[in-house]
Amino acid sequence: MRVLAIPATNSRQGLNRQLIGYAGRLLEERLGPDLELEVVDINDYEMPIYSTEREREHGIPEPAKELFAKFGDAEVLVFSFAEYNGSYTAAWKNIHDWMSRIDAAIYQNKKVAMFAATPGPRSGAGVLGSATMAAPFFGAELIGSLGIGRFRENFDPDQGAISDPELRTQFIEILDSLIA
């Protein structure tokens, strides 16, 4: 199974990279050699800030086309969103905007899981609310979503795993449903 995992942040040391790493390890435990996992670093897909004028003058940037093709090649997509001021990071929003100009259904009817890791108590409610509400419009078969708030209290960095038993169970259930 080909899984594309995207920490939707340009922070190289962020909480969402840790959560995606944990998801990858869990998927590897379940799928073993049948797993083909690719973790995308959105820093590799930097583009000019989207505008209709830029699109008209220069067309869609190659990095948007490349990432859109990766979405198409995957069987499932796993996201972990950082939340900046209650919404997507500017880096992810820009990539999303450019890819939507190729086809509004950027998720290409793939099974999708959406997570968020945040240091605060709201568990990424703003970004997950926006992302999950919009997911079907953008061609996602949303399997589940979960925010992990107070991440440093609920994630054991030594184990690289969610330490809160209830959150861990919910997280695993979503991943298991995604690959069922």
Salt bridges, closest charged atoms under 4 A:
GLU29 OE1 - ARG30 NH1 3.73
GLU36 OE2 - ARG2 NH1 2.79
GLU38 OE1 - ARG2 NH2 3.20
GLU38 OE2 - LYS70 NZ 2.69
ASP41 OD2 - ARG12 NH1 2.83
ASP41 OD1 - ARG17 NH2 3.07
GLU55 OE1 - ARG101 NE 2.73
GLU57 OE1 - HIS58 NE2 3.69
GLU62 OE2 - LYS65 NZ 3.23
ASP97 OD1 - LYS93 NZ 2.62
ASP176 OD1 - ARG30 NE 2.41
